[in-house]
């Protein structure tokens, strides 16, 4: 993924999660089913019914194929057959399914995969793959490059500010031979998943470079029809507005002639009041507010060089919070007592030793001084005068 398209991809992922969490998908699915039931059978086949998933399972030297959610076996053939014979067997099994709707998932058994549970912060939803690679060494005996993995979010209770997820990983020594068998037979799959009874778990362990590129002519037709409908709607609205404007043109001309001067005076008066109020507000705000740069400079000058900060925050009430590490955190209160920017510096919580650095981790809060503007210096006194 390029750096230019990554922000757009993150926004689309957030929108998809919000859409799936809302009741709208269930409503539209029900509504679409009711509308589809009213169409003739021929039209239903023409418009399709969405993706049709078929599960392909390796059983010894054979391949077994059945439709997702169904118990009965659709087809079974030997992987020792010629690639052409295997493709014919597969084509016979999915005969009658629209090629645009056909989806095939290679399903592994639950015993072949690792599925540790994770509890992650909400901010990690935008980088589940990176989180999976980071957690791989901690949750499994493998490294990230030794497995094919995916991370899925679970609808389970979790602490506030966190969510439940599941890391699904399979060793490459298990999956790659199966993918090689598929490649030698000329068969393509859209996903590699885990079999859950007669359905699939809902992850995709297939490498991105092996994902087939599908054409969607029906999607292009739907987009064209949607664009045409929007264009017709816009044209009808413009026609309605034009008719309304034509009917009110005479009245508007008369009214505008009388209101023009009054509106101009009112606009000038309002603009003057807004400018005066904004200037006064900004001047008062600037006089009362201490810049974050001044706070950071003051703290940096007063803290010893052996201490460092990890986080600094300033809220609207003037409270300053900062967290860091120091060999002797208890002495930091004395170091900040002479500050011209901060007052009432105290520790919040307990001081704990960081096992990785051996230094004391602290969190302090302080309050900004209300009058931090330096007083103007007096002019030098004459010789012999009082100081």
C-alpha positions in Angstrom: 0.0 0.0 0.0 1.5 3.3 -1.0 1.7 6.2 1.4 -0.6 8.3 -0.7 -3.5 5.8 -0.5 -3.0 4.7 3.1 -5.0 7.5 4.8 -7.9 6.8 2.4 -7.7 3.1 3.1 -7.9 3.8 6.9 -10.9 6.1 6.4 -12.6 3.4 4.4 -11.9 0.7 7.0 -13.4 3.0 9.7 -16.5 3.5 7.6 -16.8 -0.2 7.0 -16.6 -0.9 10.7 -19.2 1.7 11.5 -21.5 0.4 8.8 -21.2 -3.2 10.1 -21.9 -2.1 13.7 -25.0 -0.2 12.7 -28.5 -1.9 12.2 -28.6 -0.7 8.6 -27.0 -3.8 7.0 -29.6 -6.1 8.6 -32.4 -3.7 7.5 -31.3 -3.5 3.9 -30.7 -7.3 3.8 -34.3 -7.8 4.9 -35.6 -5.2 2.6 -33.7 -6.4 -0.4 -34.9 -10.0 0.3 -38.5 -8.8 0.3 -38.1 -6.8 -2.9 -36.2 -9.7 -4.6 -39.1 -12.1 -3.7 -41.4 -9.9 -5.7 -39.4 -10.3 -8.9 -39.8 -13.1 -11.5 -37.4 -16.0 -11.3 -35.6 -15.0 -14.4 -35.0 -11.5 -13.1 -33.7 -12.9 -9.8 -31.1 -14.9 -11.7 -30.2 -11.9 -13.8 -29.5 -9.6 -10.8 -27.8 -12.4 -8.7 -27.9 -12.9 -5.0 -24.5 -11.8 -3.8 -21.3 -13.9 -3.4 -21.7 -17.7 -3.3 -18.9 -19.2 -1.2 -17.7 -22.7 -1.7 -15.4 -24.4 0.7 -12.5 -26.5 -0.6 -11.0 -28.9 1.9 -8.0 -31.3 1.5 -8.7 -34.8 2.6 -5.7 -36.9 2.1 -5.0 -36.9 -1.6 -8.5 -35.7 -2.5 -10.2 -32.4 -2.7 -13.7 -32.0 -1.2 -16.0 -29.2 -2.2 -19.3 -28.1 -0.6 -21.3 -24.9 -0.4 -20.8 -22.8 2.7 -23.5 -23.5 5.3 -24.6 -26.8 3.8 -23.9 -30.3 5.0 -24.1 -32.2 1.8 -20.9 -32.7 -0.3 -21.0 -31.0 -3.7 -18.0 -32.8 -5.3 -14.9 -34.8 -4.5 -11.9 -35.6 -6.8 -8.3 -36.7 -6.5 -5.5 -34.2 -6.6 -3.5 -36.8 -8.5 -5.6 -36.2 -11.6 -4.4 -34.2 -14.5 -4.9 -30.4 -14.0 -7.4 -30.4 -16.9 -9.5 -33.2 -15.3 -9.5 -31.4 -11.9 -10.6 -28.2 -13.5 -13.4 -30.1 -15.3 -14.5 -31.7 -12.0 -14.5 -28.3 -10.3 -16.5 -26.7 -13.2 -19.1 -29.4 -13.1 -19.5 -28.9 -9.3 -20.2 -25.1 -9.6 -22.2 -25.3 -12.8 -25.1 -22.8 -12.8 -23.3 -20.4 -10.4 -22.6 -17.0 -11.9 -18.8 -16.6 -12.3 -19.0 -13.1 -10.8 -20.7 -14.4 -7.7 -18.5 -17.5 -7.3 -16.0 -17.4 -4.4 -13.8 -20.3 -3.3 -12.1 -20.6 0.1 -9.4 -23.2 1.0 -10.4 -24.3 4.5 -7.9 -25.6 7.0 -8.9 -27.7 10.0 -8.9 -26.0 13.5 -6.1 -28.3 14.6 -3.8 -26.8 11.9 -4.0 -23.2 13.1 -3.2 -21.2 16.2 -5.9 -18.8 17.5 -4.8 -16.8 20.6 -7.1 -14.2 21.9 -6.0 -10.6 22.2 -7.2 -7.5 24.1 -6.2 -4.4 22.1 -6.7 -0.6 22.5 -9.3 0.9 20.2 -6.6 2.8 18.3 -5.2 -0.5 17.1 -8.2 -1.1 14.8 -6.5 0.8 12.0 -3.4 -1.4 12.1 -4.4 -5.0 12.9 -1.9 -6.5 10.6 1.0 -4.6 12.2 -0.3 -5.5 15.6 -0.5 -9.2 14.6 3.2 -9.1 13.5 4.2 -7.5 16.8 2.2 -10.0 18.9 3.3 -13.0 17.0 6.5 -13.6 19.0 4.6 -13.1 22.3 1.5 -15.3 21.5 3.0 -18.0 19.3 6.3 -20.0 19.1 6.8 -18.6 15.5 8.0 -15.4 14.0 5.9 -13.3 11.6 7.8 -14.4 8.5 7.3 -18.1 9.4 3.5 -18.0 9.3 0.5 -16.7 7.3 -1.8 -14.8 9.7 -4.8 -12.6 10.0 -6.4 -10.7 12.9 -10.1 -10.4 13.3 -12.2 -8.4 15.7 -14.5 -10.3 18.1 -17.9 -9.2 19.4 -17.0 -10.0 23.0 -17.0 -7.9 26.2 -13.8 -5.9 26.7 -12.5 -3.3 29.2 -13.3 0.3 28.5 -11.2 1.7 25.7 -10.2 -1.7 24.4 -11.7 -4.4 22.2 -11.3 -8.2 21.8 -9.6 -9.7 18.8 -8.2 -13.0 17.7 -4.9 -13.8 16.0 -5.3 -16.6 13.5 -1.9 -18.0 12.3 -0.9 -21.1 10.3 2.8 -22.2 9.7 3.9 -21.7 6.2 5.2 -25.2 6.2 1.6 -26.3 6.5 -0.1 -23.8 4.1 2.5 -23.4 1.3 2.4 -27.1 0.2 -1.4 -26.9 -0.1 -1.1 -23.7 -2.2 1.5 -25.4 -4.4 -1.0 -28.3 -4.9 -3.6 -25.8 -5.9 -1.2 -24.0 -8.3 -0.3 -27.3 -9.9 -3.9 -28.2 -10.5 -4.7 -24.8 -12.0 -7.3 -24.0 -9.4 -7.6 -20.6 -7.8 -9.1 -19.6 -4.4 -10.2 -16.3 -3.1 -9.3 -16.9 0.5 -7.7 -19.3 2.9 -9.8 -19.8 6.0 -10.5 -22.1 8.9 -13.4 -24.6 8.8 -16.0 -24.0 11.5 -18.5 -26.8 11.3 -20.1 -26.4 7.8 -19.0 -22.7 7.4 -15.9 -20.6 7.5 -14.4 -18.6 10.3 -14.2 -15.4 8.3 -10.4 -14.6 8.0 -8.1 -14.7 5.0 -4.7 -16.2 5.3 -4.1 -16.1 1.5 -1.0 -14.0 0.6 -1.8 -10.8 -1.2 0.3 -11.7 -4.2 -1.8 -14.9 -4.7 -5.2 -13.1 -4.5 -7.0 -13.4 -7.9 -8.0 -10.2 -9.6 -11.7 -10.4 -10.6 -13.6 -8.4 -13.1 -17.0 -7.0 -11.9 -19.1 -6.0 -15.0 -22.2 -6.0 -12.9 -20.7 -3.6 -10.5 -19.8 -1.2 -13.3 -23.4 -1.5 -14.6 -24.7 -0.7 -11.1 -22.4 2.3 -10.8 -23.6 3.6 -14.2 -27.2 3.1 -13.3 -26.7 4.8 -10.0 -24.9 7.8 -11.6 -27.7 8.1 -14.2 -30.3 8.1 -11.4 -28.4 10.8 -9.5 -28.1 12.8 -12.6 -31.8 12.6 -13.3 -32.6 13.5 -9.7 -30.3 16.6 -10.0 -31.9 17.7 -13.3 -35.4 17.4 -11.8 -34.4 19.4 -8.8 -32.8 22.1 -11.0 -36.0 22.3 -13.1 -38.1 22.7 -10.0 -35.8 25.4 -8.7 -35.9 27.2 -12.1 -39.7 27.2 -12.1 -39.8 28.6 -8.6 -37.3 31.3 -9.4 -39.2 32.3 -12.5 -42.5 32.6 -10.5 -40.9 34.7 -7.7 -38.6 36.9 -10.0 -41.0 39.9 -10.1 -41.6 39.9 -6.3 -37.9 39.4 -5.5 -36.9 42.3 -7.6 -39.3 44.7 -5.8 -38.3 43.4 -2.4 -34.6 43.4 -3.1 -34.8 47.0 -4.2 -36.1 48.1 -0.8 -34.0 45.8 1.3 -30.6 46.4 -0.3 -29.7 49.5 1.6 -31.0 48.1 4.9 -29.1 44.9 4.5 -25.9 46.7 3.6 -26.1 48.8 6.7 -26.9 45.8 8.9 -24.0 43.9 7.4 -21.5 46.7 8.0 -22.7 47.1 11.6 -22.5 43.3 12.2 -19.0 43.2 10.7 -17.8 46.1 12.9 -19.2 44.4 16.0 -17.6 41.0 15.0 -14.2 42.6 14.3 -14.2 44.5 17.6 -15.3 41.5 19.6 -12.8 39.2 17.9 -10.0 41.6 18.4 -10.8 42.1 22.1 -11.2 38.4 22.7 -7.9 37.5 21.0 -6.1 40.2 22.9 -7.5 39.0 26.3 -6.8 35.4 25.4 -3.2 36.1 24.4 -2.7 38.1 27.6 -4.0 35.3 29.8 -2.6 32.3 27.9 0.8 30.8 28.3 2.2 29.2 25.1 3.0 25.5 25.1 6.5 26.4 24.0 7.1 28.5 27.1 5.9 25.7 29.3 8.1 23.2 27.6 11.1 25.5 27.7 10.7 26.2 31.4 10.3 22.5 32.3 13.3 21.6 30.1 15.5 24.2 31.9 14.5 23.1 35.4 14.5 19.3 35.1 18.0 17.6 35.4 19.6 16.2 32.3 19.2 12.7 33.6 15.4 13.0 33.5 13.2 12.9 30.4 9.6 13.4 29.5 7.4 10.9 27.7 4.1 12.9 27.6 3.1 16.5 28.1 -0.5 17.8 28.1 -2.2 21.2 28.8 -6.0 21.4 29.1 -8.3 24.3 28.9 -8.3 24.9 32.6 -4.6 25.6 32.7 -3.6 22.2 34.2 -0.4 20.8 33.0 0.3 17.1 33.2 3.6 15.5 32.3 5.0 12.0 32.6 8.6 10.7 32.3 11.4 8.9 34.0 14.2 10.0 36.3 16.8 8.4 38.6 15.5 10.5 41.6 11.9 11.5 40.8 11.2 12.8 44.3 13.6 15.8 43.7 11.7 17.1 40.7 9.2 19.0 42.9 12.0 21.1 44.4 13.4 21.7 40.8 10.0 23.2 39.7 9.4 25.4 42.8 11.1 28.4 41.3 9.2 28.2 38.0 7.8 31.5 36.7 5.3 29.5 34.5 4.1 26.6 36.7 2.9 26.5 40.3 1.6 23.8 42.6 3.7 21.0 41.0 2.9 17.7 42.7 3.0 14.0 41.9 -0.1 12.2 40.9 -0.2 8.5 41.7 2.8 6.6 42.9 6.4 6.5 41.7 7.2 3.2 40.1 10.5 1.8 38.9 10.6 0.9 35.2 12.1 -2.6 34.9 13.4 -1.9 31.4 15.4 1.2 32.2 15.8 0.9 36.0 14.7 4.5 36.5 11.7 5.8 38.4 8.6 6.5 36.3 6.5 9.5 37.5 3.5 11.5 36.6 3.2 15.1 37.8 0.5 17.8 37.5 0.9 21.5 37.9 -1.1 24.7 37.3 -0.2 27.5 34.9 0.4 30.8 36.6 -2.3 33.3 35.6 0.0 36.3 35.3 3.2 35.1 33.6 3.9 38.2 31.5 7.2 39.7 32.5 7.0 43.2 34.0 8.6 45.9 31.9 12.0 46.9 33.1 12.4 50.3 34.8 14.7 52.8 33.0 18.1 53.1 34.5 18.2 55.5 37.5 20.4 58.6 37.4 23.7 58.6 39.2 23.3 59.0 42.9 19.5 58.1 42.8 17.8 55.5 44.9 17.6 52.0 43.4 
